[in-house]
């Protein structure tokens, strides 16, 4: 199982970092850290994946995920999204 690297962000503005990585293939930025909303605490910036998938629509995607990826218990994750 690939363990994610989880760190509290104390560096440069994450939006600027996401913009700097925007030309890198498969960069994903999920931004939910807004002071205006009390439940938004996390933003995710991911790039350089170890694996990518392409869904052709011929098979059941969820069945494929269950077979290809290990079971991850959400209650074991240090963040609410994994």
C-alpha positions as CSV (number, residue, x, y, z in Angstrom):
1,X,0.0,0.0,0.0
2,X,1.3,3.5,-0.8
3,X,1.3,5.7,2.2
4,X,0.3,9.3,1.6
5,X,2.5,12.1,2.9
6,X,0.4,14.2,5.2
7,X,1.7,17.5,6.5
8,X,0.2,20.7,7.9
9,X,1.0,23.4,5.4
10,X,3.1,26.2,6.8
11,X,4.9,27.2,3.6
12,X,4.1,29.5,0.6
13,X,0.6,30.2,-0.5
14,X,-0.8,26.8,-1.7
15,X,-2.7,28.5,-4.5
16,X,0.5,29.9,-5.9
17,X,2.1,26.4,-5.6
18,X,-0.8,24.9,-7.5
19,X,-0.5,27.5,-10.2
20,X,3.3,26.7,-10.5
21,X,2.4,23.0,-10.9
22,X,-0.5,23.6,-13.3
23,X,1.5,22.5,-16.4
24,X,2.7,19.3,-14.8
25,X,0.6,16.4,-16.1
26,X,-1.9,14.9,-13.7
27,X,-1.7,17.7,-11.1
28,X,-4.8,17.8,-8.9
29,X,-5.7,20.7,-6.6
30,X,-8.7,20.3,-4.3
31,X,-9.0,23.5,-2.4
32,X,-11.3,23.6,0.6
33,X,-9.4,25.7,3.0
34,X,-11.5,28.9,3.3
35,X,-11.8,31.0,6.4
36,X,-15.3,32.0,5.4
37,X,-16.5,28.4,6.0
38,X,-15.9,26.9,9.4
39,X,-15.8,23.3,8.2
40,X,-13.2,23.9,5.5
41,X,-9.9,22.8,6.9
42,X,-8.0,20.9,4.2
43,X,-6.7,21.5,0.7
44,X,-5.0,18.7,-1.3
45,X,-2.3,19.4,-3.8
46,X,-1.2,16.2,-5.7
47,X,1.2,15.7,-8.6
48,X,3.5,13.1,-10.1
49,X,1.2,10.0,-9.5
50,X,2.7,6.6,-9.3
51,X,-0.3,5.2,-11.2
52,X,-2.9,6.6,-13.6
53,X,-6.0,4.9,-14.9
54,X,-8.1,5.3,-18.0
55,X,-11.7,4.2,-18.0
56,X,-13.0,3.0,-21.3
57,X,-16.6,2.5,-20.1
58,X,-16.7,-1.2,-21.0
59,X,-16.3,-2.6,-17.5
60,X,-17.6,-1.7,-14.0
61,X,-15.2,0.9,-12.7
62,X,-16.0,0.3,-9.1
63,X,-15.4,-3.4,-9.4
64,X,-12.0,-2.6,-10.9
65,X,-11.2,-0.3,-8.1
66,X,-12.1,-2.9,-5.5
67,X,-9.8,-5.4,-7.1
68,X,-6.9,-3.1,-7.9
69,X,-6.6,-1.0,-4.8
70,X,-6.2,-2.2,-1.2
71,X,-8.9,-1.6,1.3
72,X,-8.4,1.7,3.1
73,X,-10.3,2.2,6.3
74,X,-11.3,5.9,6.4
75,X,-11.4,5.9,10.2
76,X,-7.6,5.1,10.1
77,X,-6.9,8.1,7.9
78,X,-5.4,11.2,9.6
79,X,-7.6,13.5,7.4
80,X,-11.3,13.2,6.5
81,X,-10.6,12.5,2.8
82,X,-8.4,9.8,1.4
